[in-house]
Amino acid sequence: MAKYRHDLPQLKDKVFLTDGGLETTLVFHDKIDLPCFAAFPLLRDEAGREKILSYYRRYAAIALGCGAGFVLESVTWRANRDWAVKLGISSVELELLNRQSIDLLAGLRGEMETSQSPMVISGNIGPRGDGYSPAMKMSITEAEDYHGEQVAIFSSTQADMLSAFTMNYAEEAAGIVRAAARTDMPIAISFTLETDGKLITGQSLKDAIAQVDAAAKRHPAYFMINCAHPTHFFGALERGEPWTARLRGIRANASKRSHAELDNASDLDAGNAVELGQDYAALRARFGRKLNILGGCCGTDHRHVEAIAASCLPQQLAMPG
């Protein structure tokens, strides 16, 4: 199959699926303890690597079954310097684990990719701090320097692109985009939104996207929304506004709870998978085929992604194989 780094196939209109809520699946369904909500330490041993592969194979099979593409996100959302210190992981091991995360996905792509279902490997970057609250805000330059470490590692692997998820303020996102530009890596930026459809800083999604684009030496390939329920942000997206064309992906929560409620919850709110799929279909009906990268976030699992595929790709799902 072709290399995708400079010709990402999801930039066309074909639907690409991705996975669901990795960490909530591991914690609540698989009963695996994840200190600091970090999945990347599982890469340390064969049992952990096999658990990750099993997780992704299930989602990739959904994409194969409906002829969709698939974005393989590495398990490195927490694999940056500050979180590694909290986990007692050295800088040397941190780099090794980031590299292993991509190697693992490259092997899986070789096993499962077809011409009908291209599979893009993305180096996943998370926020320096809490994804729900920017307690320590960096400047754009500080964020570029901090996240540049992980970006540089991914740039020398088989990753086709980078994705920065659960961004909750524009300066950190802009810094990551600048770091990506230094290594010539395409990048997607995914913001998390509150129940009012705005960033926790009070900034609108429209203004956050504009700020990142204005600060970037090279624009992100596209933007996404993750870790919020569609009912939280549907009203914030105005049909026909040019900025909405920068949005290509949704990885929504299954739960309609606020971030504060999720933080304090001891149970898993899996929401309603069928309704979530219908919400995605409504978003695509409103904003068009370019909203084509579809997956889940907290509380979602393979059932939710199957429901999303059933709502957004009904004809393909009806096809044999």
Buried (B, 14 or more C-beta within 10 A) or exposed (E): EEEBBEEBBBBEEBBBBBBBBBBBBBBBBEEBEBEEBBBBBBBBEEEBBEBBBEBBEBBBEBBBBBBBBBBBBBBBBBBBBBBBEEBEBEEEBBBBBBBBBBBBBBEBBEEBBEEBBBBBBBBBBBBBBBBBBBEEBBEBEBBBBBBBBBBBBBBEBBBBBBBBBBBBBBBBBBBBBBBBBBBEBBBBBBBBBBBBBBBBBEBBBBBBBBBBBEBBEBBBBBBBBBBBBBEBBEEBBEEEEEBBBBBBBBBBBBBBBBBEEBEEEEEBBBBBBBBBBBBBBEBBEBBEEBBBBBBBBBBBBBBBBBBBBBBBBEEBBEEEE
